[in-house]
Amino acid sequence: MPTKNTAKPQKSQVERLSDDWRAIFKWVFILGGVAAGLANIFAVQNEFLITGLMLVGILVGIFYFDSDDVINIGLRYLIFIAVASSVGGFYKIGPYLNGFFTGFSYYLGPIVLTLLVVYFVKKYLLNRE
């Protein structure tokens, strides 16, 4: 069977730049969550770190996640809280898993709150559907 030689449409400069920023914010989201989880495992009480992670969460909520997908992000938040409360009884590693998932859920909290604010501003103040 002969193969098809179809040319893929080239992305414009704006689309490529948008994809690059999306990839950067994806890694910022992942690294922020891991940093929050590790900080909670080791009980780091640094105000600068906590404030920085909250600001990163707000920026990720604005620029990375879609506010129309607020239900799925909220479910992730609830799932992380449920997992954090249930893994504490695991032998020897339970407290570490509990600390990590609790810290990650603390990081997801500002993201979910930001998405809710953006969603309601778009829906009720700007009248966009």
N, CA, C and O atoms as a MOPAC input file, in Angstrom:
PM7 MOZYME 1SCF
protein

 N      0.84900 1    -1.16900 1     0.00000 1
 C      0.00000 1     0.00000 1     0.00000 1
 C      0.89700 1     1.23500 1     0.00000 1
 O      1.80700 1     1.33300 1     0.82300 1
 N      0.65900 1     2.16100 1    -0.89300 1
 C      1.50800 1     3.35400 1    -0.94200 1
 C      1.24500 1     4.26100 1     0.25100 1
 O      0.12700 1     4.34600 1     0.75900 1
 N      2.28600 1     4.92300 1     0.67700 1
 C      2.15300 1     5.85100 1     1.80200 1
 C      1.71000 1     7.21200 1     1.29100 1
 O      2.00300 1     7.61000 1     0.16300 1
 N      1.01200 1     7.89200 1     2.14100 1
 C      0.53800 1     9.23200 1     1.80000 1
 C      1.58700 1    10.25800 1     2.21700 1
 O      2.12300 1    10.21000 1     3.32400 1
 N      1.85200 1    11.14200 1     1.34600 1
 C      2.77700 1    12.22500 1     1.65000 1
 C      1.98500 1    13.50800 1     1.85300 1
 O      1.87300 1    14.34300 1     0.95500 1
 N      1.44200 1    13.64100 1     3.04900 1
 C      0.68600 1    14.85000 1     3.34800 1
 C      1.55400 1    15.75200 1     4.21300 1
 O      2.15300 1    15.31700 1     5.19700 1
 N      1.60400 1    16.95900 1     3.83600 1
 C      2.39000 1    17.93600 1     4.59800 1
 C      1.57100 1    18.44300 1     5.77500 1
 O      0.40300 1    18.80400 1     5.63100 1
 N      2.21100 1    18.46100 1     6.94500 1
 C      1.55100 1    18.99900 1     8.12700 1
 C      1.54100 1    20.51400 1     8.02500 1
 O      2.52300 1    21.11700 1     7.59200 1
 N      0.45300 1    21.12200 1     8.41500 1
 C      0.43800 1    22.58600 1     8.36900 1
 C      1.42700 1    23.16800 1     9.37900 1
 O      1.52200 1    22.70500 1    10.51500 1
 N      2.13700 1    24.16200 1     8.95400 1
 C      3.12300 1    24.80500 1     9.81200 1
 C      2.41300 1    25.68300 1    10.84000 1
 O      1.44100 1    26.37400 1    10.53300 1
 N      2.92400 1    25.63500 1    12.06100 1
 C      2.36800 1    26.48400 1    13.10400 1
 C      2.90500 1    27.89200 1    12.94900 1
 O      4.04600 1    28.10700 1    12.54100 1
 N      2.05500 1    28.83900 1    13.28400 1
 C      2.48700 1    30.23000 1    13.21000 1
 C      3.40100 1    30.54100 1    14.39400 1
 O      3.51100 1    29.75500 1    15.33500 1
 N      4.03800 1    31.67700 1    14.33000 1
 C      4.96200 1    32.09500 1    15.38900 1
 C      4.23400 1    32.22700 1    16.72500 1
 O      4.78300 1    31.86700 1    17.76600 1
 N      3.01600 1    32.73500 1    16.70400 1
 C      2.24100 1    32.91600 1    17.93800 1
 C      1.88700 1    31.55900 1    18.54100 1
 O      1.96500 1    31.38900 1    19.75800 1
 N      1.50400 1    30.60300 1    17.71800 1
 C      1.15800 1    29.27400 1    18.23100 1
 C      2.37800 1    28.57800 1    18.82500 1
 O      2.27800 1    27.93100 1    19.86700 1
 N      3.52100 1    28.70700 1    18.17100 1
 C      4.74300 1    28.10500 1    18.70200 1
 C      5.14300 1    28.74700 1    20.03200 1
 O      5.54400 1    28.05200 1    20.96600 1
 N      5.03200 1    30.07700 1    20.11300 1
 C      5.35400 1    30.77700 1    21.35100 1
 C      4.40000 1    30.37600 1    22.46100 1
 O      4.81400 1    30.20000 1    23.60700 1
 N      3.11600 1    30.22900 1    22.12400 1
 C      2.12600 1    29.79200 1    23.10800 1
 C      2.42300 1    28.38100 1    23.60500 1
 O      2.29500 1    28.10000 1    24.79600 1
 N      2.81900 1    27.49400 1    22.69100 1
 C      3.17100 1    26.13300 1    23.09300 1
 C      4.40700 1    26.11800 1    23.98800 1
 O      4.48300 1    25.33300 1    24.93300 1
 N      5.37100 1    26.98500 1    23.69000 1
 C      6.58000 1    27.06100 1    24.51700 1
 C      6.25000 1    27.53100 1    25.92800 1
 O      6.73600 1    26.95900 1    26.90400 1
 N      5.42100 1    28.57700 1    26.04000 1
 C      5.04600 1    29.06900 1    27.36700 1
 C      4.22300 1    28.04100 1    28.11800 1
 O      4.35600 1    27.90400 1    29.33400 1
 N      3.37100 1    27.31400 1    27.40200 1
 C      2.56200 1    26.27100 1    28.04600 1
 C      3.46100 1    25.16800 1    28.61000 1
 O      3.21200 1    24.66500 1    29.70500 1
 N      4.49600 1    24.79700 1    27.87100 1
 C      5.43500 1    23.78300 1    28.35500 1
 C      6.20400 1    24.29200 1    29.57100 1
 O      6.45400 1    23.53600 1    30.51000 1
 N      6.57600 1    25.56300 1    29.55600 1
 C      7.28900 1    26.13300 1    30.70200 1
 C      6.39700 1    26.12700 1    31.93500 1
 O      6.84400 1    25.74300 1    33.01500 1
 N      5.13800 1    26.54900 1    31.79000 1
 C      4.23400 1    26.56900 1    32.94700 1
 C      3.88200 1    25.16700 1    33.42400 1
 O      3.58900 1    24.97400 1    34.60400 1
 N      3.90700 1    24.18200 1    32.52400 1
 C      3.68200 1    22.80300 1    32.95600 1
 C      4.78700 1    22.37100 1    33.90800 1
 O      4.51800 1    21.76400 1    34.94500 1
 N      6.03400 1    22.68300 1    33.55700 1
 C      7.14200 1    22.31400 1    34.42500 1
 C      7.16800 1    23.14200 1    35.70400 1
 O      7.56900 1    22.64300 1    36.75600 1
 N      6.75100 1    24.38000 1    35.62700 1
 C      6.64800 1    25.19800 1    36.84400 1
 C      5.60900 1    24.59400 1    37.78100 1
 O      5.81600 1    24.55100 1    38.99400 1
 N      4.48600 1    24.12500 1    37.22400 1
 C      3.45400 1    23.48100 1    38.03500 1
 C      3.99500 1    22.22200 1    38.70900 1
 O      3.79400 1    22.02500 1    39.90700 1
 N      4.67400 1    21.37700 1    37.95000 1
 C      5.18600 1    20.12400 1    38.49700 1
 C      6.25000 1    20.38800 1    39.55500 1
 O      6.20400 1    19.80800 1    40.64000 1
 N      7.19900 1    21.25400 1    39.25000 1
 C      8.26900 1    21.53700 1    40.20700 1
 C      7.75000 1    22.23200 1    41.46300 1
 O      8.24300 1    21.97700 1    42.56200 1
 N      6.76300 1    23.10500 1    41.30700 1
 C      6.16300 1    23.74900 1    42.48000 1
 C      5.46200 1    22.74100 1    43.37400 1
 O      5.55700 1    22.82100 1    44.59900 1
 N      4.76100 1    21.79600 1    42.77000 1
 C      4.09200 1    20.75800 1    43.56200 1
 C      5.07100 1    19.86300 1    44.28600 1
 O      4.85700 1    19.51200 1    45.44600 1
 N      6.14500 1    19.49100 1    43.61000 1
 C      7.16700 1    18.65800 1    44.25700 1
 C      7.85300 1    19.43600 1    45.37200 1
 O      8.11600 1    18.88500 1    46.44100 1
 N      8.14300 1    20.71000 1    45.13300 1
 C      8.76600 1    21.52900 1    46.17600 1
 C      7.84100 1    21.68300 1    47.38000 1
 O      8.29900 1    21.63100 1    48.52200 1
 N      6.55100 1    21.87000 1    47.13700 1
 C      5.60000 1    21.99700 1    48.25200 1
 C      5.49900 1    20.69000 1    49.01800 1
 O      5.44000 1    20.69600 1    50.24700 1
 N      5.47900 1    19.56200 1    48.30200 1
 C      5.41900 1    18.26300 1    48.96800 1
 C      6.65400 1    17.99800 1    49.80400 1
 O      6.54100 1    17.55600 1    50.94700 1
 N      7.83600 1    18.26200 1    49.25300 1
 C      9.07100 1    18.03500 1    50.00700 1
 C      9.19800 1    18.99800 1    51.18100 1
 O      9.67800 1    18.61400 1    52.24800 1
 N      8.77300 1    20.24100 1    50.99400 1
 C      8.82100 1    21.19900 1    52.10400 1
 C      7.91300 1    20.75000 1    53.24600 1
 O      8.24200 1    20.95000 1    54.41500 1
 N      6.78300 1    20.15100 1    52.91700 1
 C      5.88300 1    19.67500 1    53.96400 1
 C      6.42200 1    18.40400 1    54.62000 1
 O      6.22500 1    18.20700 1    55.81900 1
 N      7.09400 1    17.54400 1    53.86400 1
 C      7.69300 1    16.34300 1    54.46800 1
 C      8.72800 1    16.74200 1    55.51100 1
 O      8.74800 1    16.19300 1    56.61300 1
 N      9.58500 1    17.69400 1    55.16500 1
 C     10.66600 1    18.09200 1    56.05900 1
 C     10.28700 1    19.24700 1    56.97900 1
 O     11.15100 1    19.81600 1    57.64600 1
 N      9.00700 1    19.59700 1    57.02100 1
 C      8.45900 1    20.61400 1    57.91800 1
 C      9.19200 1    21.94600 1    57.80300 1
 O      9.55000 1    22.55700 1    58.81000 1
 N      9.40900 1    22.38500 1    56.57900 1
 C     10.05100 1    23.67300 1    56.34000 1
 C      9.02000 1    24.77200 1    56.58500 1
 O      7.96400 1    24.78700 1    55.95300 1
 N      9.31900 1    25.67700 1    57.48600 1
 C      8.40700 1    26.77100 1    57.81500 1
 C      9.00600 1    28.10100 1    57.38200 1
 O      9.09000 1    29.04000 1    58.17300 1
 N      9.41400 1    28.17400 1    56.14000 1
 C     10.01200 1    29.38500 1    55.59100 1
 C      8.91200 1    30.22600 1    54.95100 1
 O      8.26700 1    29.78500 1    54.00000 1
 N      8.69600 1    31.42900 1    55.46500 1
 C      7.62900 1    32.29200 1    54.94700 1
 C      7.85300 1    32.66400 1    53.47900 1
 O      6.89900 1    32.77000 1    52.70900 1
 N      9.11400 1    32.86200 1    53.09700 1
 C      9.42900 1    33.21200 1    51.71800 1
 C      9.06100 1    32.07000 1    50.76900 1
 O      8.50200 1    32.30800 1    49.69900 1
 N      9.37400 1    30.83800 1    51.15900 1
 C      9.04700 1    29.67100 1    50.33000 1
 C      7.54200 1    29.49300 1    50.21200 1
 O      7.03400 1    29.25100 1    49.11700 1
 N      6.83500 1    29.60800 1    51.30400 1
 C      5.38100 1    29.42000 1    51.29200 1
 C      4.70400 1    30.50100 1    50.45900 1
 O      3.81500 1    30.20600 1    49.66100 1
 N      5.12100 1    31.74700 1    50.64100 1
 C      4.55700 1    32.84000 1    49.84500 1
 C      4.90200 1    32.68700 1    48.37300 1
 O      4.06100 1    32.93200 1    47.50800 1
 N      6.12400 1    32.28500 1    48.08500 1
 C      6.53300 1    32.06500 1    46.70700 1
 C      5.73300 1    30.96000 1    46.04100 1
 O      5.32900 1    31.09500 1    44.88600 1
 N      5.49900 1    29.86300 1    46.76200 1
 C      4.70600 1    28.76700 1    46.19200 1
 C      3.25500 1    29.18500 1    45.97000 1
 O      2.62400 1    28.75500 1    45.00400 1
 N      2.72900 1    30.01700 1    46.85600 1
 C      1.36400 1    30.50700 1    46.64900 1
 C      1.29100 1    31.39800 1    45.41100 1
 O      0.35200 1    31.28700 1    44.62300 1
 N      2.27300 1    32.27900 1    45.23500 1
 C      2.29800 1    33.14500 1    44.05000 1
 C      2.48900 1    32.33500 1    42.77000 1
 O      1.86800 1    32.62800 1    41.74900 1
 N      3.34200 1    31.32600 1    42.82500 1
 C      3.52800 1    30.45300 1    41.66200 1
 C      2.22700 1    29.72200 1    41.35300 1
 O      1.86200 1    29.56800 1    40.18700 1
 N      1.53200 1    29.27400 1    42.38500 1
 C      0.24400 1    28.61000 1    42.17700 1
 C     -0.77400 1    29.53500 1    41.52700 1
 O     -1.52800 1    29.10800 1    40.65200 1
 N     -0.80300 1    30.78500 1    41.94200 1
 C     -1.73100 1    31.74700 1    41.34500 1
 C     -1.37300 1    31.99400 1    39.88100 1
 O     -2.25600 1    32.03400 1    39.02500 1
 N     -0.08400 1    32.16000 1    39.59100 1
 C      0.33200 1    32.37600 1    38.20300 1
 C      0.03800 1    31.16100 1    37.32300 1
 O     -0.39200 1    31.30400 1    36.17800 1
 N      0.27200 1    29.97700 1    37.86000 1
 C     -0.02800 1    28.75700 1    37.10800 1
 C     -1.53100 1    28.64500 1    36.88700 1
 O     -1.96900 1    28.22300 1    35.81700 1
 N     -2.31800 1    29.01600 1    37.88200 1
 C     -3.77200 1    28.98700 1    37.72800 1
 C     -4.26400 1    29.94500 1    36.66100 1
 O     -5.23700 1    29.65700 1    35.96300 1
 N     -3.60200 1    31.07700 1    36.53200 1
 C     -4.01500 1    32.06100 1    35.52800 1
 C     -3.54300 1    31.66300 1    34.13100 1
 O     -4.31600 1    31.71100 1    33.17500 1
 N     -2.27300 1    31.27000 1    34.01400 1
 C     -1.68600 1    31.10200 1    32.69200 1
 C     -1.63800 1    29.67000 1    32.16700 1
 O     -1.49700 1    29.47900 1    30.95900 1
 N     -1.74700 1    28.66900 1    33.01900 1
 C     -1.59900 1    27.29000 1    32.53500 1
 C     -2.94200 1    26.57000 1    32.43000 1
 O     -3.24500 1    25.97500 1    31.39500 1
 N     -3.73200 1    26.61700 1    33.46800 1
 C     -4.98800 1    25.87600 1    33.47600 1
 C     -6.10000 1    26.67900 1    32.82600 1
 O     -6.07100 1    27.91000 1    32.81200 1
 N     -7.07700 1    25.97000 1    32.29100 1
 C     -8.23900 1    26.59000 1    31.66800 1
 C     -9.32500 1    26.73800 1    32.72900 1
 O     -9.66700 1    25.77000 1    33.40900 1
 N     -9.85900 1    27.92900 1    32.87100 1
 C    -10.85600 1    28.16500 1    33.92200 1
 C    -12.16200 1    27.42100 1    33.65100 1
 O    -12.94600 1    27.20800 1    34.57600 1
 N    -12.41100 1    27.02400 1    32.41200 1
 C    -13.60900 1    26.22900 1    32.12300 1
 C    -13.47600 1    24.80100 1    32.63500 1
 O    -14.46900 1    24.07600 1    32.70500 1
 N    -12.27400 1    24.39100 1    32.98900 1
 C    -12.00600 1    23.04300 1    33.47400 1
 C    -11.88500 1    23.01900 1    34.99800 1
 O    -11.19200 1    22.16900 1    35.55600 1
 N    -12.55300 1    23.94500 1    35.66000 1
 C    -12.40500 1    24.09800 1    37.10800 1
 C    -12.92500 1    22.87600 1    37.87100 1
 O    -12.43600 1    22.59000 1    38.96400 1
 N    -13.88500 1    22.16400 1    37.33400 1
 C    -14.41900 1    20.97400 1    38.01100 1
 C    -13.33700 1    19.89800 1    38.11000 1
 O    -13.15200 1    19.30100 1    39.17000 1
 N    -12.62100 1    19.64800 1    37.00900 1
 C    -11.58900 1    18.60800 1    37.02700 1
 C    -10.42700 1    18.98000 1    37.93400 1
 O     -9.87800 1    18.11500 1    38.61600 1
 N    -10.04800 1    20.23300 1    37.95400 1
 C     -8.96300 1    20.66100 1    38.84200 1
 C     -9.41200 1    20.54500 1    40.30000 1
 O     -8.63200 1    20.14000 1    41.16200 1
 N    -10.65600 1    20.89800 1    40.57100 1
 C    -11.19200 1    20.74300 1    41.92200 1
 C    -11.24100 1    19.28900 1    42.35500 1
 O    -10.99600 1    18.97800 1    43.52000 1
 N    -11.55400 1    18.39800 1    41.42600 1
 C    -11.54200 1    16.96700 1    41.74600 1
 C    -10.12700 1    16.48000 1    42.04200 1
 O     -9.93200 1    15.65800 1    42.93700 1
 N     -9.14900 1    16.97000 1    41.31000 1
 C     -7.75900 1    16.61200 1    41.61500 1
 C     -7.39400 1    17.03800 1    43.02700 1
 O     -6.74100 1    16.30000 1    43.76500 1
 N     -7.82500 1    18.24100 1    43.39200 1
 C     -7.55400 1    18.75800 1    44.72900 1
 C     -8.18800 1    17.84400 1    45.79800 1
 O     -7.54000 1    17.49700 1    46.78500 1
 N     -9.43500 1    17.46800 1    45.59300 1
 C    -10.10400 1    16.59100 1    46.55700 1
 C     -9.47700 1    15.20200 1    46.60000 1
 O     -9.39500 1    14.59000 1    47.66500 1
 N     -9.03800 1    14.70500 1    45.45300 1
 C     -8.38600 1    13.40400 1    45.41300 1
 C     -7.06200 1    13.44300 1    46.17800 1
 O     -6.75300 1    12.51300 1    46.92200 1
 N     -6.28200 1    14.50600 1    46.00300 1
 C     -5.02700 1    14.62200 1    46.74600 1
 C     -5.29100 1    14.67500 1    48.24800 1
 O     -4.54600 1    14.07700 1    49.02400 1
 N     -6.33200 1    15.37500 1    48.66600 1
 C     -6.65300 1    15.43400 1    50.09400 1
 C     -7.07900 1    14.06000 1    50.60500 1
 O     -6.67800 1    13.65000 1    51.69400 1
 N     -7.89300 1    13.34700 1    49.81900 1
 C     -8.34000 1    12.01100 1    50.23700 1
 C     -7.16600 1    11.03900 1    50.31800 1
 O     -7.08100 1    10.25000 1    51.25900 1
 N     -6.27300 1    11.08800 1    49.35500 1
 C     -5.10600 1    10.20300 1    49.37400 1
 C     -4.21100 1    10.54400 1    50.56000 1
 O     -3.70100 1     9.65000 1    51.23500 1
 N     -4.02100 1    11.82500 1    50.81200 1
 C     -3.16800 1    12.24400 1    51.93100 1
 C     -3.71300 1    11.74500 1    53.25700 1
 O     -2.94400 1    11.35900 1    54.13800 1
 N     -5.02400 1    11.74900 1    53.40700 1
 C     -5.59400 1    11.30300 1    54.68300 1
 C     -5.63200 1     9.77900 1    54.80500 1
 O     -5.76400 1     9.25400 1    55.91000 1
 N     -5.51900 1     9.06900 1    53.68800 1
 C     -5.63400 1     7.60900 1    53.77700 1
 C     -4.29800 1     6.88100 1    53.78900 1
 O     -4.25600 1     5.72600 1    54.21200 1
 N     -3.20800 1     7.49000 1    53.34900 1
 C     -1.93600 1     6.77400 1    53.28100 1
 C     -1.11200 1     6.88500 1    54.55800 1
 O     -0.02400 1     6.31300 1    54.63300 1
 N     -1.59100 1     7.58900 1    55.53700 1
 C     -0.82700 1     7.77600 1    56.76800 1
 C     -0.57800 1     6.48800 1    57.52600 1
 O      0.37800 1     6.41300 1    58.29800 1
 N     -1.40200 1     5.47700 1    57.33400 1
 C     -1.25100 1     4.22500 1    58.06500 1
 C     -0.30100 1     3.22700 1    57.43700 1
 O     -0.06400 1     2.16300 1    58.01000 1
 N      0.25100 1     3.53800 1    56.27300 1
 C      1.20400 1     2.61000 1    55.64700 1
 C      2.43400 1     2.46700 1    56.53300 1
 O      2.89000 1     3.42800 1    57.15200 1
 N      2.94800 1     1.27200 1    56.57800 1
 C      4.06800 1     0.96600 1    57.44600 1
 C      5.32500 1     1.69600 1    56.99600 1
 O      5.73000 1     1.55300 1    55.84200 1
 N      5.92900 1     2.44300 1    57.83500 1
 C      7.18800 1     3.18200 1    57.70000 1
 C      7.17300 1     4.32400 1    56.68700 1
 O      7.80300 1     5.35100 1    56.94000 1
 N      6.49400 1     4.19500 1    55.56700 1
 C      6.52500 1     5.27900 1    54.58800 1
 C      5.25500 1     6.12300 1    54.62400 1
 O      5.17100 1     7.13600 1    53.93000 1
 N      4.28600 1     5.73000 1    55.40700 1
 C      3.02300 1     6.45000 1    55.47900 1
 C      3.14500 1     7.90900 1    55.85000 1
 O      2.54300 1     8.75800 1    55.19300 1
 N      3.91600 1     8.23500 1    56.89900 1
 C      4.03900 1     9.65700 1    57.24100 1
 C      4.68400 1    10.50100 1    56.14000 1
 O      4.33500 1    11.66900 1    55.96500 1
 N      5.61900 1     9.91200 1    55.40400 1
 C      6.26300 1    10.65500 1    54.31400 1
 C      5.29900 1    10.86200 1    53.14600 1
 O      5.23200 1    11.94900 1    52.57200 1
 N      4.55600 1     9.81300 1    52.80300 1
 C      3.55400 1     9.95000 1    51.74400 1
 C      2.47100 1    10.94300 1    52.14700 1
 O      2.04400 1    11.77100 1    51.34300 1
 N      2.03500 1    10.85200 1    53.39500 1
 C      1.02400 1    11.77700 1    53.90200 1
 C      1.53800 1    13.20700 1    53.82300 1
 O      0.80800 1    14.10300 1    53.39900 1
 N      2.77700 1    13.43200 1    54.22300 1
 C      3.35100 1    14.77400 1    54.16400 1
 C      3.46500 1    15.30000 1    52.74400 1
 O      3.17700 1    16.46800 1    52.48100 1
 N      3.88900 1    14.42800 1    51.82400 1
 C      4.04300 1    14.86500 1    50.44200 1
 C      2.69300 1    15.22200 1    49.82700 1
 O      2.54800 1    16.28900 1    49.23000 1
 N      1.70900 1    14.34400 1    49.96900 1
 C      0.40100 1    14.60800 1    49.36400 1
 C     -0.31000 1    15.78600 1    50.02800 1
 O     -1.03600 1    16.52700 1    49.36500 1
 N     -0.10700 1    15.95900 1    51.32300 1
 C     -0.68300 1    17.11900 1    52.00300 1
 C     -0.04500 1    18.41000 1    51.49200 1
 O     -0.74400 1    19.39200 1    51.23900 1
 N      1.27700 1    18.41000 1    51.34100 1
 C      1.96000 1    19.58700 1    50.80600 1
 C      1.53300 1    19.89500 1    49.38100 1
 O      1.34800 1    21.06000 1    49.02800 1
 N      1.37300 1    18.86200 1    48.55600 1
 C      0.93000 1    19.08000 1    47.18400 1
 C     -0.49300 1    19.62400 1    47.16400 1
 O     -0.82200 1    20.46800 1    46.33000 1
 N     -1.34000 1    19.14700 1    48.07800 1
 C     -2.70900 1    19.68100 1    48.12200 1
 C     -2.71800 1    21.12200 1    48.60400 1
 O     -3.56900 1    21.90400 1    48.18000 1
 N     -1.77400 1    21.49700 1    49.49700 1
 C     -1.65000 1    22.89800 1    49.89100 1
 C     -1.26700 1    23.76100 1    48.69700 1
 O     -1.67700 1    24.91800 1    48.60900 1
 N     -0.49100 1    23.20900 1    47.78500 1
 C     -0.09100 1    23.92400 1    46.57900 1
 C     -1.24700 1    24.02200 1    45.58700 1
 O     -1.37300 1    25.02600 1    44.88700 1
 N     -2.08700 1    22.99900 1    45.52000 1
 C     -3.23400 1    23.02200 1    44.60700 1
 C     -4.33400 1    23.96900 1    45.08000 1
 O     -5.13200 1    24.43200 1    44.26500 1
 N     -4.39300 1    24.26300 1    46.36200 1
 C     -5.43900 1    25.13200 1    46.90000 1
 C     -5.49500 1    26.50200 1    46.24300 1
 O     -6.56200 1    26.89300 1    45.77100 1
 N     -4.38300 1    27.26100 1    46.18800 1
 C     -4.42900 1    28.56000 1    45.51000 1
 C     -4.72800 1    28.45700 1    44.01900 1
 O     -5.31800 1    29.36900 1    43.44000 1
 N     -4.32600 1    27.35400 1    43.39600 1
 C     -4.61300 1    27.17100 1    41.97500 1
 C     -6.11500 1    27.03600 1    41.75900 1
 O     -6.67600 1    27.66900 1    40.86400 1
 N     -6.76400 1    26.21500 1    42.57400 1
 C     -8.20900 1    26.01100 1    42.45000 1
 C     -8.95400 1    27.30500 1    42.76700 1
 O     -9.91300 1    27.65000 1    42.07800 1
 N     -8.52500 1    28.01500 1    43.79400 1
 C     -9.17300 1    29.27800 1    44.14100 1
 C     -9.01500 1    30.30800 1    43.02400 1
 O     -9.96000 1    31.03800 1    42.72300 1
 N     -7.84600 1    30.37600 1    42.41400 1
 C     -7.62700 1    31.28600 1    41.28800 1
 C     -8.51700 1    30.92900 1    40.11300 1
 O     -9.10200 1    31.80700 1    39.48000 1
 N     -8.61900 1    29.63900 1    39.82100 1
 C     -9.47700 1    29.20400 1    38.71300 1
 C    -10.94400 1    29.52900 1    38.97600 1
 O    -11.67000 1    29.90800 1    38.05700 1
 N    -11.37900 1    29.38300 1    40.21400 1
 C    -12.76500 1    29.74100 1    40.54100 1
 C    -13.01400 1    31.22600 1    40.33800 1
 O    -14.04200 1    31.61600 1    39.78500 1
 N    -12.07400 1    32.05900 1    40.78400 1
 C    -12.22700 1    33.50200 1    40.61000 1
 C    -12.25800 1    33.85900 1    39.12600 1
 O    -13.11300 1    34.63200 1    38.69400 1
 N    -11.32900 1    33.30200 1    38.34100 1
 C    -11.28300 1    33.58800 1    36.90900 1
 C    -12.56000 1    33.10800 1    36.22700 1
 O    -13.09900 1    33.78900 1    35.35400 1
 N    -13.03900 1    31.93500 1    36.62800 1
 C    -14.26100 1    31.38700 1    36.03400 1
 C    -15.45800 1    32.30700 1    36.28500 1
 O    -16.20800 1    32.62300 1    35.36100 1
 N    -15.63200 1    32.73600 1    37.53900 1
 C    -16.77800 1    33.59100 1    37.85400 1
 C    -16.63600 1    34.99400 1    37.26500 1
 O    -17.63800 1    35.60600 1    36.89600 1
 N    -15.42300 1    35.50700 1    37.17000 1
 C    -15.23300 1    36.80500 1    36.51900 1
 C    -15.60000 1    36.70800 1    35.04600 1
 O    -16.29000 1    37.57900 1    34.51600 1
 N    -15.13600 1    35.64000 1    34.37600 1
 C    -15.47100 1    35.46800 1    32.95900 1
 C    -16.97200 1    35.28400 1    32.75700 1
 O    -17.56000 1    35.86100 1    31.84200 1
 N    -17.58000 1    34.47900 1    33.61300 1
 C    -18.98700 1    34.13000 1    33.40000 1
 C    -19.93100 1    35.26400 1    33.78200 1
 O    -20.86800 1    35.55600 1    33.03800 1
 N    -19.70600 1    35.90600 1    34.92000 1
 C    -20.69500 1    36.85700 1    35.41200 1
 C    -20.32600 1    38.32600 1    35.18200 1
 O    -21.21600 1    39.15200 1    34.98100 1
 N    -19.04500 1    38.66300 1    35.20500 1
 C    -18.67500 1    40.05500 1    35.01500 1
 C    -18.39300 1    40.39400 1    33.56200 1
 O    -18.75000 1    41.47800 1    33.10000 1
 N    -17.76400 1    39.49000 1    32.84200 1
 C    -17.44300 1    39.74300 1    31.44300 1
 C    -18.47800 1    39.13800 1    30.48700 1
 O    -18.42000 1    39.36700 1    29.27900 1
 N    -19.41000 1    38.37800 1    31.02500 1
 C    -20.49200 1    37.74100 1    30.25100 1
 C    -19.97900 1    36.91700 1    29.09600 1
 O    -20.50500 1    36.99100 1    27.98500 1
 N    -18.93800 1    36.12000 1    29.35900 1
 C    -18.44100 1    35.18700 1    28.33900 1
 C    -18.87800 1    33.79800 1    28.73800 1
 O    -18.87100 1    33.45900 1    29.92100 1
 N    -19.24700 1    33.01400 1    27.79300 1
 C    -19.68800 1    31.64200 1    28.07600 1
 C    -18.59000 1    30.67900 1    27.80000 1
 O    -18.76600 1    29.47400 1    27.97700 1

